[in-house]
Amino acid sequence: MSESKFETVSSLVDNYQTNDDVFDELVKDNHMSETWQRYHMIGDAMRDELPSSLNIDLSASIANAIAEEPTVLAPIAKPSFTESVKAKVVQFAKPFGQVAIAASAAGLMVIGVQQNVADTDPLVPNPVVQTVPFGGIAEPVSLNYQQNDRLSKQQAMVEQQRRFQALLQDHKQQLKFTALAEKEENAEKEVTNPVK
């Protein structure tokens, strides 16, 4: 379809042109009528007036496209002598490789368990690692750790409150310094640019 026909269909859809001859041609030409439907669907989409479900049947066009595709016939490739020998060697050696991998894994497991049993000494307790989180109470990390008593928890809370108060004091000082710097800057501007 030519560019002028597309423009004609577009002007009909936009109600810019009303010509009975064009409508007759639109009814007779399948390509123009499909274009007419597409343009109306595009307009509905732009105005957000699409129906809740669209009935678009693509099965016929897909079936036609598949039917028109050429059939590709390729000869069956026969492997060469060396390729067939390599395949047989791999097929023969593969079970031995699998057994070797399984034996290696089992040997490493046995050695690891023996090493772990030899390293474990019941008389030496595991060390307790102390961690200090950013805004919380320090808690040790260990499986054999016993909970702190109430006094140490109270001390930790007091320490946390002290840190919080120090942060607040620092923040207040920063605000004072910022305000003082702004006053000095404004005073310098007034000195360099006096009001006339």
N, C-alpha and C positions, 0 to 999 in steps of 0.2 A: 504494500500500500504506500502511496506517495505521501510526502510530507504535507502537501496541501490537504489531502483527505484527513490526515490526523488533526490538522488545524480546524477543518470543517466540523469534525465530530466533537472536538473540544469546545468550539463555539456553540454548538447545539446543546451540549451538556450544561454550559454556563448560561444558557438562555440568551445569547447574544444574537442568534440568527434563527429564524423560523422560515424554512424553505421546504415546501412539500416535495420538490424533486429530490432534495437531499434525503428526506425521510424515506422515500421510495427506494433510493439507492441503498440506504442503510438496511432496509428490510431484506433486500435481495442479496447483498454481499455479506457472507458469513464473517469475514475478517473485520469488516466495519462494525458489525453488530457485537462481536466479541470485544472490540475496542470500546464501544459504547458502554458495555457492561463493566469493563475494567475501570473506565473513567468515573462511572457512577460509584463504584466500590471505593475508589481512591477518595472521592469527595466525601462519602459517608465516613470513611476513616478519619479524614481531616476534621470533620465536624463532630467526631466522636459519636456517630449515630449508627455504628455497626450493629447488626442483630446479634443476639446472644450466641447463635451458632451459624456458621457459614456452611453452605452445601456446595462444596467444591469437589467434583468427581474427576480425579486425576487417573483413575485406573485405566480408562480407555487409551489415553495418550501414552501412558507408560507401557501398556501392552503393545501398542503400535511401535514404539521406539525399540522395544526388545525384539519384536518380530523383524524389524528392518536391519538389525545388527547382523553383520556377516559372521558366519561360523568359521572359527579358526581351527584348521586341522593341522596338528603337529605330529610328526612321526615319533614313535616311541624310541627313546635313546637307549642304546645298549651299552652297558659299561664295558670299558676296555679290560684286558686281562689283568693289568696291574691294579686297576681300581677294584676288581673283584677279589684279587688276592689280599689287598689291604683290608677290605671289608671283612673277609673271613678271619684274618689275623685279629682284627679288633673284636670281632664276635667271640673268638676263642679266648682272648686275654681279658675280656671285660669281667667275668666272674672272679678271676684271680685278683684283679685290682680291687674289687669290692670287698673281698675277704681281707686283703691287706689293709684297707682303710679301717674296717671294723676291728681288726686285731690291734692296730695302732691306737684307736680310740679307747679300747678296753685296757691296753697297757698304760696309757696316760691316766686313766681313771684310777687304776690300782695304785700307781705311783703317787698320785695326788692324795688319795685317802691315807696311804701310809705316812706321807709327809705331814698331813694335817694331824694325825693321831700322835706322831712323834713330837710335834711342836706344842701340843696342848699340855700345859703343866698346871695341875689343879692347885698348887700351893701359891702361885703368883696371881694376884687379882688383876683384872683388866684395869688399865688407867681410866680415870674419869676425865673427859675432855670438857673444858668450860667454854661456853660460847656466850657472847654478849650481843643480843640483838639490838637494832638501832633504837627502838623506842620502848623496849620492854625489860623484863627481868631476866637476868642471866640464868639459864638452865643447863645443867650438865647433860651430856649425851653419852649414855652407857646403858647396857642391859641390866647390870647389877647395881644400879644407883638407887639409893634410898631417899625418899622425899626429905626436903629441908624442914626443919622445925619452924614453928610459927614466928619465932624471934627473928630468924634470918630473912623471912619473907617480909616482915615489917621493915627491917633495915633496907631491904631492896626497894620497897615502896617509897621510903623516905629519900633514898638516893635518886630515885626516878623523879620525885617531886622537886628536889634540889636542882636537877638538870633542867627541868621544865622552867623553873623560875629563872635560872641563869639565861636560858634562851629568850624568855620574855624581856628581861632586862636588856639584853643585847639588841633586841628588836626596837625597844623604846629609844635606845641611844642612837641607832641607825636613823630613826625617824627625826630625831632632834638634829643630827648632823645634816640630813637632807634638807630640812627646813632652813637651817642656818646657811647652807651653801646657796639655796635659792634666793635668800635675802641678799647675800653678798653679790650674787650675779645681777639681781635687779638694781642694786645700788650702783654697780659698775656701769650698767646700761644708762642709768639716769645721768651719771657724770659725763659719759662720752656723748650722749645724745640729750642735751638739756631741752626741756619743753619750752617753746617760744611763745 
